[in-house]
């Protein structure tokens, strides 16, 4: 009941192929809800995702984890406890950045929680430094060095061979004569005895808690060692794949160049298509104009034929008129000649008449 969701998003979930350790296997057919959970009881952060009733992600965040963005919309992290690598495909780069930001935030919180836990264990391993016995009585001997021992790595906690009861007896033995000879200080030494008993009880509880924590640390250390071995293997695999990566990069560069060339060619073709479309439009307009001119030319030819026929008719009429005029002229000339002859005859007749008149 202490574990509650603190951030949720949606993504496609993948896991690394356990056989090849290279290929991704989808664990959800569609985008599912991926949530960060916080357990306030254990002070633990987890990433959980359910596909229906099946848990496809159950990963506890530890300080040594890291979330890696492998593309604009894909990220991954390794979980040594689950012995797998999880991958998430998001719908946008913003969702990926938000998830990575939350991962770093909760990873830091997990680191701080672990440090606080270590500080509590260190305080529990050396309680005599703050015990009231050191303050109230200079006769109280240091008990931490005899009660417990924790090594520098925190791998084991060992109880001392001397039990708290025996230490109490050894602490009280020098003071027994004093208590016998000084009844007025009984209350003080009783209070000192009660404080020592309380401190010993606290130390015993702290040692038991430290023993339990050390077991958990050993488990975590084993998990970290497994993770380190897996990462070493992964590094070896990546180094072996580096040559292939260079080849892939060169091929990618060549493909990018080819794509750029094809894009330039496509752009040129598109410009040529636009130009051809304009030429087609111009050709259509020219065809329309040609049809109109052809129609006008046909009409002009018909009109020319009519005019030619009229011209031929007029020429024919002109020729006939000229013939008529020539005939008329000839007739007039003939008439003039006849008229001249008649006039000459009349003149002779007049002359003869005049002579006759004179003779008479």
C-alpha positions, 0 to 999 in steps of 0.5 A: 500500500505504500507504493504509489505511481508518481509519473506515467507515460505511454510507449512501446516496450521492447526487451533484448533477445536473450539469445543474440543480445542484439535484436529487440523483441517487442513485449507489447503489441501496442503502446502501453502505460509505463509508470514510475512507482515510489515505495515510501516504506522501503524508500525504493523507486521502480519502473512498472508496466502492465500489458493487461494483467501481465507485468512486462516491466518490473525494474528497480532503479539503482544508482548504477543504472543509466538511461541511454537515448539511442535515437530521437524516439527510443531509449534503453536501460540495463537491469542486472537483477532482471538480467535483461535490457529494456527498450522504450519507443515513444511517440515523440522526442518530448516524451522521451526527454521527459522520461529520461529526465524523470529517470535521472531524477529518481536515480539521484533520489535512489542514490541519496536514499542509499547514502542516507542508509549507509550513514544510518548504518555508520551511526549505528555501528558507532553509537558510543560516540553519541551515547549519554554514558560518555557525557555523564560519566568519565568512568564508562569505558568505550564499548564500540570497539569491543562490541562490534567491528565493521570493515571498510567495505561494509561486507561483514559485521561481526559480534564481539566475543564479549557479551553485553552482560559480561561487559556490564559486569566488567564495567561495574566491578571497579565501582562496586567498592565505591558503591559500598563505601559511598551510599550517597552516590547510589542514585548516580550509579543506578542511573549510570547502570540504567544508561549502560543497559539502554546503550547495550540494548540499542547496540544489540539492535543496531548490530542485528540491523547491520547484520541484516543490511550486510546480507542485503549489501552482499546480494547487491554486490553480487548483482553489481559484479554480475552487471559489471561482467555483463557490461565487460562482455557487452564492451567486447561485443561492441568492440568487435562490432566497431569495424561493422559500425564503420562499414555501416557508417560508410554505407550510410554516408554513401546512401545519404549522398545517393539520396541527396543526388536522387533528391536533386534529380527529382527536383530537376525532374519536377522543374522539368515537369512544370516547364513541360506543363507550361509548354503543354498549356502554351501548345494548347493555346497555340492549337486553339489559335491555330484552329481559329486561324484555320477557320478564318482561313477557310472562310477567307478561301470561300470569300476569295472563291466568291470574289474570283467568281465575281471577278471572272464574271466581271472580266467576262462582262468587260470583255463583252462590253469591250467587244460591244464598244469595238463594234459600236466604234466600227459602226460609228466609223462606218456611219461617219464615213457614210455621213462624210460621203453624204455631206460631200454629195450634198456639198456637190449638190449645193455647188451644182444648185448654186451654179444652176442658179447663177446660170439661170 
